[in-house]
Amino acid sequence: MQRMACSFPDEVLEHVFSFVQCDNDRNAISTVCKSWYKIERWSRRRVFVGNCYAISPDMVIRRFPDVRSIELKGKPHFADFNLVPDGWGGYVAPWISAMAAAYPWLEEIRLKRMVITDENLELISKSFKNFKVLVLSSCEGFSTDGLAAIAANCRNLRELDLRESEVEDLSGHWLKHFPDDYTSLVSLNIACLGCEVSFSALERLVGRCPNLRTLRLNRAVPLDKLANLLRRAPQLVELGTGAYSSELRPDVFSNLSGAFSGCKELKSLSGFWDVVPGYLPAVYPICCRLTTLNLSYATIQSPDLIKLVGQCQNLQRLWVLDYIEDAGLDAVAASCKDLRELRVFPSDPYGPEPNVPLTEQGLVSISEGCSKLQSVLYFCRQMSNAALMTIARNRPNMTRFRLCIIEPGTPDYLTLQPLDVGFGAIVEHCKDLQRLSLSGLLTDLVFEYIGTYAKKLEMLSVAFAGESDLGLHHVLSGCEKLRKLEIRDCPFGDKALLANAAKLETMRSLWMSSCSVTFGACKLLGQKMPRLNVEVIDERGTPDSRPESCPIDKLYIYRTVAGSRFDMPGFVWTIDEDSAMRLS
Amino acid sequence: MEKSVNYGDHDDLNLEATELRLGLPGISSSSDIGYEKQSSSASTVVVVRNNKRASPEGIMTQESSTKSNSSVSDARNVGPDSHHQPLAKAQVVGWPPIRSFRRNSFQQKKTDQGDGAGMYVKVSMDGAPYLRKVDLKVYKSYPELLTALENMFKFTIGEYSEREGYNGSEYAPTYEDKDGDWMLVGDVPWDMFIFSCKRLRIMKGSEARGLGCL
């Protein structure tokens, strides 16, 4: 056997390996023998680090010396909802410094929930001569000055995607820093920027980049300028409009409508801030080609939404506000037979009463009419076990199910029972379920169902649910594929956590906030599990100043081969094996 | 299914400090929720009476800080001196789970009048040949708006006082509110003003003085 493996020259093996792109498969290849390990590591071009603190930059560079594309994730998911205090971490700086020296041919950097500064951006722009792709998803810490550096220096840039990042808007002039002879832009997403970008610079940029296929504008780009942009880029595949409002004028309308009609490749639309319904028909000519439609910022009412969506027979992904109402979802179920993903966001999440007739019925209709539905995110104010059971039986092919019943602890509105059996039906019927978010009134029983049935579940989000440690124990002991677990405001404490300590090393991370975990348990866990970082996040001051039995505020546990991190702020405590309490 | 795993009692855990219940956050005692637990032989039935809250009076204000770090335990200690019913959803950090970007878009939407970008209102000045339009969103306070009007129409407005309106000039800035009444600019808080202002009118002469003497 070993003779056969050595009979191929390295180049041949490397060529064979180049057809294997998936990380798991490449990891498997590298364990076959030393020779394959060596060849594989030299030829790995793409690295994904799901938790930037799970490994150090130097360790990655030592193992994979010639990487061209890196993806890093920083803060835990609940940071999206302000549960992670400012300054917790997720700094990309050490990675950029290390890679600037080690990977001169790096082409792609993708970051999610990380802190990146203007200095980091400037270093990127000057260190990587062939830099092509920068995606900053939910990042922060930088300004338009950093973007100017990227524009000015990255001659081969293809993609600049700022996806929902928080950018300090110093000026819209950064766009002018793209040189006049720069023509390689393929994708530009500036939808999150607040300020007006220099419009003439944008027009010229769009006009001279023939390969531009994605353009997501920000709210500040007025509607009457959109037609001109579209005429310069009729090859666009994905468009995000700016503010979709203007005084209704026939000439502006027909200009816009003509421009849209000219975009024969357009498959994805988004934007639509401040919609004036009279301008919606301008997009009707292209609706039949759309596969993705994001109307989640469009504050238009159900009749207008129905008229629009009713023409999108090829729609696969729909994001919309609850203004669509149950009636609108009935219409979607009837027209959009190819629908794979539905997200319904709340128009008035903080209001005490429902403001629109959107109930569980809308989701039931979709589950009946859309046989390819796989992914759901649904905000609503009432739910019943019966509806959940119907949805589960209709759609056993569901892989992502996130339900948010807005008021915590809401029971089945018909029976006033907990929603345990409803969610139980979801996990029982949807055997390939990978992601689940729970809400409503839930006891330990729902977790028993999850532990029993959700064998493919990888990510679970729990809030205001459960009765005792038994709930947490069911999940940790039953869900074999669980990678990410995030919990808030549940009565889970030490016992389940300590009883399932070994499980935590098989997961990427566990988040628990406003639960009943004590500092004593955290210390024990930190001492016994050297390959876990047990971070206690507490802004009330050192946990030592309170009794050991006092519950801690927030807990973030993640597996790591890099040991404790060095950049912890004052409100994060971690415990390691020498049982001393480490402060940063 | 029978619960076979027994974790023993929880005396040592001192859960009182962050006692978690199946009711809404913000409630100080379980008697408010009407929480009842009835055991039967087959299963434990949990019944929670649906305790609807009265809507708050006045404009609901929401902590708009996007970097707020207050914990849920703060939300539970809602003071008895607050005039409004405790608004559980507005005070629980990070619930409902909506990203900052979307939350901030809501904030902006609430201040829009919904008829287009900006919040343009007509401004008429007694004696002027044509009207103008101003975008109220551009200004952050009354002095800013009044200065802009002064520049636009080339006149001076007097000093505002609650008692006498605008003293020291023959002009008085007024606005038409949602009820169709003509109000003196400056009486209500700025945020309330931009919500309710439909158009502006700069009154002149005897009409203005009549208003100022109220």
Interface residues (C-beta under 8 A of the other chain):
Chain A: F78 D80 F81 N82 L83 P85 D86 S138 E164 E166 C192 P222 A243 S245 S246 E247 W273 D274 V276 S296 Y297 T299 F345 P346 P349 Y350 G351 P352 E353 F379 C404 I406 E407 P408 G409 P411 L416 Q417 P418 S437 L441 T443 D444 E448 S461 A463 F464 E467 S468 D469 L470 H473 R488 D489 C490 P491 G493 D494 K495 S514 C515 S516 T518 E539 P547 S549 C550 P551 D553
Chain B: M1 K3 V5 Y7 H10 D12 L13 N14 L15 A17 T18 L20 L22 G23 L24 P25 T44 V45 V46 V47 V48 N50 R53 S55 P56 M60 Q62 T66 K67 S68 N69 S71 V72 S73 L87 A88 K89 A90 V92 V93 G94 W95 P96 P97 I98 R99 S100 F101 R102 S105 F106 K109 D112 G114 D115 G116 A117
